[in-house]
């Protein structure tokens, strides 16, 4: 059991005790005063719009035993004699330092996962495998940021393994997370155009992803050898770091055999036969590193196979939603990129029912936006969907390119998902299959919820 107290914070972080007991244990951390649970630690982080420290009373009301706050002019602690309050010049940095200290006490394995596409699904599959032998702490949802990762580490209790997802939007972000997490095993799924608006080039995206090993002195880096950039990572990537590769096309340390692709994709890895994943060959790229890490950490073949076979997609990631046993929604609204749209459309093509595709803009592409949306249109031209509904600004280019290249279905465009609702509701018939896909900021999840509630047959 890894425990830290207020005294540890005072000795290792920039913070001063205002009131309270140094022996108080710091357990789970929260940055939203509404989310705090009994005994939690509230971090009043200053944001672009407001200072979270202003909400310390609400945090205490909801059960916080500790608040770490920035300096406030009107701080009133009357009636909080049983609480603990610390003051820090930089609450966010204090959170990161606490997490770093707690990590230093952890004697188990730390696995860090990053990549442009598929990092969450890969993290989940690795966890699904390792839980057959270990107690696993993993990133929940999208808590993979400069704040989310430290909050994940603070949840550590008696687990044997931490699987930490690392996200970024600029150079230096993953470096900071690597310094906090100090991974034993680092995994990069791929390097795609996501964040090209802020990072300008794929070379910079690759450089940002490689920051995952910055704080590693020993350990293993695992990369997708079919990726244009990751295939060029040299065996001598860094002194003390072992490189392992996985892939389907390029010769790698681990590769699948006997791939049979249908609604359920089956394949072999080494002497493990008939492994099964949903959603086509792309999910094999989740399974291969899960196999490697399972093998590294001493799991049996049956444990690895059971972990991969039992994996199911996460919320809003190729999630099949059946409405009244009449209509199937394929909810892939969590996020979008060219490659993930291609995967989703290929999965949709396996259905023989009438198909409707709803695609919204792919965001954060910068100068590449027009080019990539046209590429998506090319992929759509090869589908036999009856309808293509596009939402946003750049998505117009998808339909235009698809039509030009031979798409036979009907196209309809809307500025936002709200304006599409009435048309889509009137369009859907019994037994239809509808794919909904777009960047998170396009709010297609709201359209999914509308259809769940509004469709009647």
C-alpha positions in Angstrom: 0.0 0.0 0.0 1.4 3.4 -1.1 0.4 6.2 1.2 1.4 9.8 1.4 0.6 12.5 4.0 0.4 16.2 4.2 3.9 16.1 5.8 5.2 14.4 2.6 3.8 17.3 0.6 5.3 19.9 2.8 8.7 18.2 2.5 8.6 17.6 -1.3 6.5 20.3 -2.8 6.0 24.1 -2.8 3.2 24.3 -0.2 2.7 25.7 3.3 0.4 24.4 5.9 -2.3 27.0 6.9 -4.4 24.8 9.2 -4.7 21.1 9.9 -2.8 18.0 10.7 0.4 17.0 9.0 -0.5 13.3 9.5 -3.6 13.5 7.3 -3.4 11.1 4.4 -3.7 12.4 0.8 -6.0 10.0 -1.0 -7.9 10.6 -4.2 -7.5 14.1 -5.8 -10.1 16.3 -7.5 -10.0 19.6 -9.4 -13.8 20.1 -9.6 -15.4 20.9 -6.3 -18.6 19.3 -7.3 -16.9 15.9 -7.9 -15.1 15.7 -4.5 -15.9 12.6 -2.4 -15.6 12.2 1.4 -11.9 12.3 2.4 -10.7 13.6 -0.9 -8.1 16.2 -1.6 -9.3 19.3 -3.6 -6.8 21.1 -5.8 -7.8 24.7 -6.5 -6.2 25.0 -9.9 -6.3 28.4 -11.6 -7.8 28.1 -15.1 -8.2 30.6 -18.0 -11.6 31.7 -16.8 -11.6 31.3 -13.0 -9.5 30.3 -10.0 -10.6 26.9 -8.7 -9.4 27.9 -5.3 -12.5 30.1 -5.0 -14.6 27.0 -4.6 -13.0 25.6 -1.5 -16.2 25.9 0.6 -18.1 23.8 -1.9 -15.3 21.2 -1.8 -15.4 21.0 2.0 -19.2 20.8 1.8 -18.9 17.8 -0.5 -16.6 16.0 1.8 -13.0 17.1 1.1 -10.7 16.7 4.1 -7.8 18.6 2.4 -7.8 21.7 0.1 -4.6 22.8 -1.6 -5.3 26.4 -2.7 -3.6 29.4 -4.2 -3.4 32.6 -2.1 -6.9 34.2 -1.7 -7.6 37.6 -0.3 -10.9 36.6 1.3 -10.0 33.1 2.6 -12.4 32.4 5.5 -11.7 29.2 7.4 -14.1 29.8 10.2 -15.8 26.5 11.1 -13.2 24.3 9.3 -11.1 23.4 12.4 -11.3 19.7 11.4 -10.0 20.4 7.9 -6.6 20.8 6.4 -5.6 23.7 4.1 -2.3 24.2 2.3 -1.3 27.2 0.2 0.8 26.9 -2.9 2.2 29.4 -5.4 1.3 27.0 -8.2 -1.4 24.5 -7.3 -1.1 22.6 -10.7 2.7 22.2 -10.2 2.0 21.1 -6.6 -0.3 18.4 -7.9 2.3 17.2 -10.3 5.0 17.1 -7.7 2.8 15.1 -5.3 2.1 12.6 -8.0 5.8 12.4 -8.9 6.6 11.8 -5.2 4.0 9.1 -4.9 5.3 7.4 -8.1 8.8 7.3 -6.5 7.4 5.2 -3.7 5.8 2.7 -6.1 7.6 -0.6 -6.6 5.4 -2.1 -9.3 5.4 -1.7 -13.1 4.5 1.6 -14.8 3.4 1.3 -18.4 2.9 4.5 -20.4 0.9 4.6 -23.6 0.7 7.4 -26.2 0.0 7.7 -29.9 -2.2 9.7 -32.3 -4.9 7.0 -32.6 -5.9 4.0 -30.6 -4.0 4.7 -27.4 -7.2 4.4 -25.2 -8.3 1.1 -26.8 -4.7 -0.2 -26.5 -4.5 0.9 -22.8 -7.8 -0.9 -22.1 -6.7 -4.1 -23.9 -3.4 -4.2 -22.0 -5.3 -3.7 -18.7 -7.7 -6.5 -19.8 -4.8 -8.9 -20.2 -2.8 -7.9 -17.1 -5.7 -8.1 -14.7 -5.5 -11.9 -15.0 -2.4 -11.8 -12.8 -2.1 -8.3 -11.3 -4.0 -5.6 -9.6 -4.2 -2.8 -12.2 -4.6 0.9 -11.9 -5.4 2.6 -15.3 -6.3 5.9 -16.7 -10.0 6.5 -16.6 -11.6 8.1 -19.6 -9.5 10.8 -21.1 -7.5 11.7 -17.9 -4.3 11.7 -19.9 -3.3 15.4 -19.5 -0.9 17.4 -17.4 -3.6 17.3 -14.7 -5.3 14.0 -15.5 -2.2 11.8 -15.3 -1.2 13.1 -11.8 -4.8 12.6 -10.6 -4.6 9.0 -11.8 -1.4 8.4 -9.9 -3.0 9.8 -6.7 -5.7 7.0 -7.0 -2.9 4.4 -6.4 -3.5 2.2 -3.4 -2.3 -1.5 -3.5 -2.1 -2.1 -7.2 0.8 -3.9 -8.8 0.7 -2.1 -12.2 -0.1 1.4 -13.4 -1.1 1.9 -17.0 -1.0 5.6 -17.8 -2.3 7.1 -21.0 -0.4 10.2 -22.1 -2.0 12.9 -24.3 -0.5 16.1 -25.7 -1.2 19.1 -27.8 2.3 20.7 -27.8 6.0 19.8 -27.6 7.1 19.3 -24.0 3.8 17.9 -22.8 4.7 14.2 -22.9 8.2 15.1 -21.6 6.5 16.5 -18.4 4.3 13.4 -18.1 7.3 11.1 -18.5 9.1 13.0 -15.7 6.2 12.5 -13.4 5.4 8.8 -14.4 8.9 7.5 -15.0 7.7 4.5 -17.1 9.2 1.1 -17.0 7.6 0.3 -20.3 6.7 2.9 -22.9 4.4 2.3 -25.9 3.7 4.4 -29.0 0.8 3.3 -31.1 1.3 5.5 -34.2 2.0 9.0 -35.5 -0.8 10.6 -37.5 -2.0 14.1 -38.4 -3.8 14.8 -35.1 -2.5 18.1 -33.5 -0.8 19.1 -36.8 -2.5 22.5 -36.4 -0.4 23.3 -33.3 2.7 21.2 -34.1 2.8 22.1 -37.8 4.5 18.9 -39.1 4.3 15.1 -38.6 8.0 15.2 -37.7 7.2 17.4 -34.7 4.3 15.0 -33.7 6.8 12.1 -33.9 9.3 14.1 -31.8 6.6 14.9 -29.2 5.6 11.2 -28.9 9.2 10.2 -28.5 9.4 12.3 -25.4 7.7 9.4 -23.6 11.2 7.9 -22.9 12.7 11.1 -21.7 12.6 10.1 -18.0 13.5 6.5 -18.6 17.0 5.3 -17.7 16.2 1.6 -18.3 13.2 -0.3 -19.6 11.5 -1.1 -22.9 10.1 1.1 -25.7 7.5 -0.7 -27.8 6.5 0.8 -31.2 4.3 0.1 -34.2 6.7 -1.0 -36.9 4.2 -0.4 -39.6 4.1 3.3 -38.9 6.0 5.5 -41.3 7.9 7.3 -38.5 8.1 4.7 -35.8 9.6 2.1 -38.2 12.6 4.3 -38.3 13.3 4.2 -34.6 16.7 2.8 -34.2 17.6 -0.2 -31.9 20.0 2.2 -30.2 17.2 4.7 -29.5 18.7 5.4 -26.0 21.3 3.8 -23.8 19.6 1.4 -21.4 16.3 1.3 -23.4 15.4 -2.0 -25.2 13.4 -1.6 -28.4 10.6 -4.0 -29.3 8.4 -3.7 -32.4 5.0 -5.0 -33.5 3.3 -5.0 -36.9 1.3 -6.7 -39.5 3.2 -5.7 -42.6 6.8 -4.9 -41.7 9.0 -7.6 -40.1 8.6 -7.1 -36.3 9.3 -8.8 -33.0 5.7 -9.9 -32.8 3.4 -10.4 -35.8 0.0 -12.1 -36.4 -0.5 -15.1 -38.6 -3.6 -16.6 -40.3 -5.7 -13.4 -40.2 -9.4 -14.0 -41.0 -11.3 -10.8 -41.2 -15.1 -10.8 -40.7 -17.4 -9.3 -38.1 -15.1 -11.1 -35.7 -11.4 -11.0 -36.8 -9.4 -14.1 -35.8 -5.6 -14.5 -35.9 -2.7 -16.3 -34.3 0.2 -14.8 -32.4 3.2 -17.2 -32.0 1.7 -20.4 -30.6 -1.5 -18.8 -29.4 -4.2 -19.8 -31.9 -7.6 -18.2 -32.8 -7.3 -15.0 -30.9 -10.4 -12.9 -31.5 -11.0 -9.1 -31.8 -13.9 -7.0 -33.0 -13.9 -4.3 -35.6 -11.3 -5.6 -38.1 -7.6 -5.8 -38.5 -7.0 -2.4 -37.0 -7.7 -3.8 -33.5 -5.0 -6.3 -34.1 -2.7 -3.4 -33.5 -4.1 -3.1 -30.0 -3.7 -6.9 -29.4 0.0 -7.1 -30.4 1.4 -4.8 -27.8 -0.9 -6.4 -25.2 0.6 -9.7 -26.1 4.1 -8.4 -25.8 3.5 -6.7 -22.4 1.7 -9.8 -21.1 4.6 -12.0 -22.1 7.1 -9.6 -20.5 5.2 -9.6 -17.2 5.0 -13.3 -17.0 1.4 -14.1 -18.0 0.5 -17.5 -19.4 -0.6 -18.0 -23.0 -4.2 -18.7 -21.8 -4.3 -15.5 -19.7 -3.1 -13.4 -22.6 -5.7 -15.0 -25.0 -8.5 -14.7 -22.5 -7.7 -11.0 -21.9 -7.6 -10.1 -25.6 -10.7 -12.2 -26.4 -12.7 -10.6 -23.6 -12.0 -7.0 -24.8 -14.9 -4.9 -25.9 -15.0 -1.4 -27.3 -15.3 1.5 -24.9 -18.0 4.1 -24.8 -18.4 6.0 -28.1 -15.6 4.0 -29.8 -17.3 1.7 -32.4 -19.9 1.0 -29.8 -23.0 -0.7 -31.2 -26.2 0.6 -29.8 -29.4 -1.3 -30.6 -32.6 0.8 -30.5 -35.8 -1.1 -29.9 -34.3 -4.2 -31.7 -34.9 -2.3 -35.0 -32.1 0.1 -35.6 -28.3 -0.2 -35.0 -26.3 2.9 -34.2 -22.5 2.5 -34.5 -21.4 5.2 -32.1 -17.8 6.2 -32.9 -18.2 9.8 -31.7 -15.3 9.9 -29.2 -12.9 11.4 -31.7 -11.9 11.2 -35.3 -8.9 11.1 -37.6 -8.5 9.9 -41.2 -7.4 6.4 -40.1 -10.1 6.0 -37.5 -12.8 7.0 -40.1 -11.4 4.6 -42.6 -11.6 1.8 -39.9 -15.2 2.8 -39.0 -16.3 2.8 -42.6 -14.7 -0.5 -43.3 -16.5 -2.0 -40.3 -19.8 -0.5 -41.6 -19.3 -2.0 -45.0 -19.7 -5.5 -43.5 -23.4 -5.0 -42.8 -25.8 -5.9 -45.5 -28.6 -3.6 -44.2 -29.3 -0.2 -45.6 -26.5 2.1 -44.4 -26.4 5.7 -43.3 -23.1 7.5 -42.6 -23.0 10.7 -40.5 -19.6 12.4 -40.6 -18.6 15.6 -38.9 -15.4 17.6 -39.2 -12.0 16.3 -38.2 -10.6 19.1 -36.1 -7.0 20.3 -35.3 -5.7 19.6 -38.8 -4.7 23.2 -39.6 -3.5 23.7 -43.2 -4.0 20.0 -43.8 -7.8 20.2 -43.3 -8.9 20.4 -46.9 -6.4 17.7 -48.0 -7.4 15.2 -45.4 -11.2 15.8 -45.7 -10.8 15.1 -49.4 -8.9 11.9 -48.6 -11.8 10.9 -46.4 -14.1 11.6 -49.4 -12.0 9.2 -51.5 -12.6 6.4 -48.9 -16.3 7.2 -48.8 -16.6 6.9 -52.6 -15.9 3.1 -52.3 -18.8 2.5 -49.8 -22.3 1.3 -50.7 -24.0 3.4 -48.1 -27.4 4.8 -49.1 -26.9 8.2 -47.4 -24.0 10.4 -46.5 -24.8 13.2 -44.0 -22.0 15.7 -43.3 -21.9 18.2 -40.5 -19.6 21.2 -40.0 -17.4 23.2 -42.3 -14.7 21.0 -43.9 -17.0 18.0 -44.0 -18.6 19.5 -47.1 -15.4 18.5 -48.9 -16.0 14.8 -47.9 -19.3 14.6 -49.8 -18.1 16.7 -52.8 -15.1 14.4 -53.3 -17.0 11.2 -52.7 -19.6 12.2 -55.3 -17.0 13.2 -57.8 -15.3 9.8 -57.4 -18.4 7.7 -57.7 -20.4 7.6 -54.5 -23.9 6.5 -55.5 -25.8 7.5 -52.3 -27.6 10.7 -51.5 -25.7 13.5 -49.7 -27.0 16.1 -47.3 -25.0 18.8 -45.4 -25.7 20.6 -42.1 -23.8 23.3 -40.2 -24.1 21.5 -36.9 -25.6 18.4 -35.4 -28.7 20.1 -34.0 -29.8 21.2 -37.5 -29.4 17.6 -38.7 -31.7 16.0 -36.1 -35.1 16.4 -37.8 -33.9 15.2 -41.2 -32.0 12.2 -39.8 -34.9 11.2 -37.6 -37.3 11.3 -40.6 -34.8 9.4 -42.7 -34.1 6.3 -40.5 -36.1 3.2 -41.2 -36.4 -0.2 -39.5 -33.3 -2.3 -39.8 -31.0 0.6 -40.8 -27.4 0.8 -39.6 -26.2 4.3 -38.9 -22.5 5.2 -38.4 -21.9 8.4 -36.5 -18.3 9.7 -36.5 -16.5 13.0 -35.9 -14.1 14.9 -33.7 -15.1 15.2 -30.0 -15.6 19.0 -30.4 -18.3 18.5 -33.0 -20.7 17.1 -30.3 -22.0 14.2 -32.3 -22.5 12.4 -28.9 -25.5 14.7 -28.5 -26.9 13.4 -31.8 -26.5 9.9 -30.6 -28.4 10.6 -27.4 -31.1 12.3 -29.4 -31.6 9.3 -31.6 -31.6 6.9 -28.6 -34.5 8.8 -27.1 -36.3 10.0 -30.3 -36.5 7.0 -32.5 -39.8 5.1 -32.2 -40.9 2.1 -34.3 
